[in-house]
């Protein structure tokens, strides 16, 4: 028996008898206005990220083309853009440590915090959201929820093996208040507002 299994077995054996339902999570009044896209963009901007509207149907990636043009290694987890690093072929997380730009689609965004949520299915390789130099996140404006309480009502937290909220690029600050982006993770995070392709009926 592994140490993990031994710990879980002891917890189960010593669990008090009876049923203990989780408490109801209250619905808090929203702290944002009715334009959730604008609120999302404002809050993401305060955290060092930025929002871009998709370009024309002929080139929806036009607003981030300069970032893509200068990238040697692009790992794409979305069908809308073909990268040159196949995430499905990755066998270990260190194989994405040279990725210049990763393109992923967020499951949803949170207007109140400017956060986006990824699951293991969205990232394919979880580490790419941390080891890439720059992150381009596709987000359908219809997938923005009002606040964190609404986010936790989403099914991803109960169904996904891995779920993570990202709010802007990596950042750290020293005691003198000097803020550095990209010290421990992605140097930039750009959200591209691009609706999901509608599935054929």
C-alpha positions as CSV (number, residue, x, y, z in Angstrom):
1,X,0.0,0.0,0.0
2,X,1.3,3.4,-1.0
3,X,1.7,6.2,1.6
4,X,-1.2,8.0,-0.2
5,X,-3.5,5.0,0.0
6,X,-2.6,4.5,3.7
7,X,-3.4,8.1,4.5
8,X,-6.7,8.0,2.7
9,X,-7.6,4.7,4.3
10,X,-7.0,6.1,7.8
11,X,-9.0,9.2,7.0
12,X,-11.9,7.0,5.8
13,X,-11.7,4.8,8.9
14,X,-11.8,7.8,11.3
15,X,-14.5,9.7,9.5
16,X,-17.3,10.5,11.9
17,X,-20.5,8.7,11.2
18,X,-23.3,10.6,9.4
19,X,-23.9,12.7,6.3
20,X,-22.4,16.1,6.1
21,X,-23.7,18.1,3.1
22,X,-21.7,20.9,1.8
23,X,-22.9,24.4,2.8
24,X,-24.9,26.4,0.3
25,X,-22.7,29.0,-1.4
26,X,-24.6,32.4,-1.4
27,X,-25.1,34.4,-4.5
28,X,-23.3,37.7,-4.0
29,X,-24.3,40.9,-5.7
30,X,-22.1,41.5,-8.7
31,X,-19.4,44.1,-8.3
32,X,-19.3,44.9,-12.1
33,X,-21.6,46.7,-14.5
34,X,-23.7,45.1,-17.3
35,X,-21.0,45.2,-19.9
36,X,-19.1,42.1,-18.9
37,X,-16.7,42.3,-21.8
38,X,-15.5,45.8,-20.9
39,X,-15.3,44.9,-17.2
40,X,-13.3,41.8,-18.0
41,X,-10.9,43.8,-20.2
42,X,-10.5,46.5,-17.6
43,X,-9.6,44.0,-14.8
44,X,-7.3,41.9,-17.0
45,X,-5.5,45.1,-18.0
46,X,-4.9,46.0,-14.3
47,X,-3.2,42.6,-13.9
48,X,-0.9,43.1,-16.9
49,X,-2.9,41.3,-19.6
50,X,-4.7,42.7,-22.5
51,X,-7.8,42.0,-24.6
52,X,-8.0,42.2,-28.4
53,X,-11.0,41.8,-30.7
54,X,-10.6,39.2,-33.4
55,X,-9.8,40.5,-36.8
56,X,-11.8,39.8,-40.0
57,X,-13.0,36.3,-40.8
58,X,-10.2,36.1,-43.3
59,X,-7.6,36.7,-40.6
60,X,-9.0,36.6,-37.0
61,X,-5.5,36.5,-35.6
62,X,-4.5,39.9,-37.2
63,X,-4.4,41.7,-33.8
64,X,-1.7,39.3,-32.6
65,X,0.0,38.7,-35.9
66,X,3.2,40.6,-34.8
67,X,3.6,38.3,-31.8
68,X,3.1,35.2,-33.9
69,X,5.5,36.5,-36.7
70,X,8.4,36.7,-34.3
71,X,7.9,33.3,-32.7
72,X,10.1,30.3,-33.7
73,X,8.1,27.7,-31.7
74,X,4.3,28.0,-31.6
75,X,2.3,25.4,-29.7
76,X,-1.4,25.5,-30.6
77,X,-4.1,23.7,-28.7
78,X,-6.9,25.1,-30.9
79,X,-8.1,24.1,-34.4
80,X,-8.3,27.8,-35.5
81,X,-4.5,28.0,-35.7
82,X,-1.9,25.5,-36.8
83,X,1.3,25.8,-34.7
84,X,4.6,24.0,-35.4
85,X,4.8,22.1,-32.1
86,X,2.4,19.2,-31.8
87,X,1.1,19.2,-28.2
88,X,-0.5,15.8,-28.6
89,X,3.0,14.3,-29.3
90,X,4.5,15.7,-26.1
91,X,5.5,13.0,-23.6
92,X,6.8,15.2,-20.7
93,X,6.4,18.8,-19.6
94,X,10.0,19.8,-20.2
95,X,9.3,19.3,-23.9
96,X,7.4,22.6,-24.0
97,X,10.1,24.7,-22.2
98,X,11.2,26.3,-25.5
99,X,7.7,27.4,-26.7
100,X,7.6,31.0,-27.7
101,X,3.9,31.3,-28.0
102,X,1.1,29.0,-26.9
103,X,-2.4,29.4,-28.2
104,X,-5.2,27.9,-26.1
105,X,-8.9,28.4,-25.7
106,X,-10.3,29.3,-22.3
107,X,-13.4,27.4,-21.1
108,X,-14.8,30.7,-19.7
109,X,-13.8,34.1,-18.4
110,X,-14.7,35.9,-15.2
111,X,-15.8,39.6,-15.6
112,X,-15.2,40.5,-11.9
113,X,-11.5,39.4,-11.9
114,X,-10.4,39.2,-15.5
115,X,-9.6,35.6,-15.1
116,X,-9.8,32.7,-17.6
117,X,-10.2,29.0,-16.8
118,X,-8.4,26.2,-18.5
119,X,-8.9,22.4,-18.0
120,X,-6.5,19.6,-19.0
121,X,-8.5,19.2,-22.3
122,X,-8.0,22.9,-23.2
123,X,-4.2,22.9,-22.6
124,X,-3.4,19.3,-23.7
125,X,-0.1,19.7,-21.9
126,X,-0.8,21.5,-18.6
127,X,2.7,22.9,-18.4
128,X,2.4,24.9,-21.6
129,X,0.4,27.5,-19.8
130,X,3.4,28.2,-17.5
131,X,6.5,27.4,-19.6
132,X,5.5,29.3,-22.8
133,X,7.0,32.8,-23.1
134,X,3.7,34.3,-24.3
135,X,0.1,33.0,-24.0
136,X,-2.7,33.9,-26.5
137,X,-6.0,32.9,-25.1
138,X,-9.1,32.5,-27.3
139,X,-12.3,33.5,-25.5
140,X,-15.9,33.5,-26.7
141,X,-17.5,36.7,-25.3
142,X,-20.6,34.5,-24.6
143,X,-18.5,32.4,-22.2
144,X,-17.9,35.3,-19.7
145,X,-19.5,34.8,-16.3
146,X,-20.1,37.7,-13.9
147,X,-18.1,36.6,-10.8
148,X,-16.2,33.9,-9.1
149,X,-19.4,32.6,-7.4
150,X,-20.9,32.1,-10.9
151,X,-17.7,30.5,-12.1
152,X,-17.8,27.9,-9.3
153,X,-21.3,26.9,-10.4
154,X,-19.9,25.8,-13.7
155,X,-19.5,22.0,-14.2
156,X,-15.8,22.1,-14.9
157,X,-14.8,22.1,-11.3
158,X,-16.7,18.8,-10.7
159,X,-15.8,17.1,-14.0
160,X,-12.3,18.1,-14.9
161,X,-9.2,16.4,-13.5
162,X,-7.4,19.7,-13.7
163,X,-8.8,23.2,-13.7
164,X,-6.9,26.4,-13.2
165,X,-7.8,30.1,-13.3
166,X,-5.2,32.4,-14.8
167,X,-5.4,36.2,-14.3
168,X,-2.9,38.0,-16.5
169,X,0.8,37.1,-17.0
170,X,3.2,35.9,-14.3
171,X,4.2,38.7,-12.0
172,X,6.2,39.3,-8.8
173,X,7.1,42.4,-6.8
174,X,9.8,43.1,-4.3
175,X,9.5,45.0,-1.1
176,X,10.2,48.3,-2.9
177,X,7.2,47.8,-5.1
178,X,9.0,47.0,-8.3
179,X,6.7,44.8,-10.4
180,X,8.2,42.4,-12.8
181,X,6.1,40.4,-15.3
182,X,7.2,37.0,-16.6
183,X,9.6,36.2,-13.7
184,X,8.0,32.8,-13.0
185,X,5.8,32.1,-15.9
186,X,4.4,33.6,-19.1
187,X,5.7,37.1,-19.9
188,X,2.5,38.2,-21.6
189,X,-1.1,37.0,-21.7
190,X,-3.4,38.3,-24.5
191,X,-7.1,37.4,-24.7
192,X,-8.4,37.3,-28.2
193,X,-12.2,37.6,-28.3
194,X,-13.1,35.0,-30.8
195,X,-16.4,33.2,-30.7
196,X,-16.4,29.4,-30.8
197,X,-17.3,27.8,-34.1
198,X,-20.9,26.7,-34.1
199,X,-21.3,23.0,-34.5
200,X,-23.5,21.8,-37.4
201,X,-26.9,20.6,-36.3
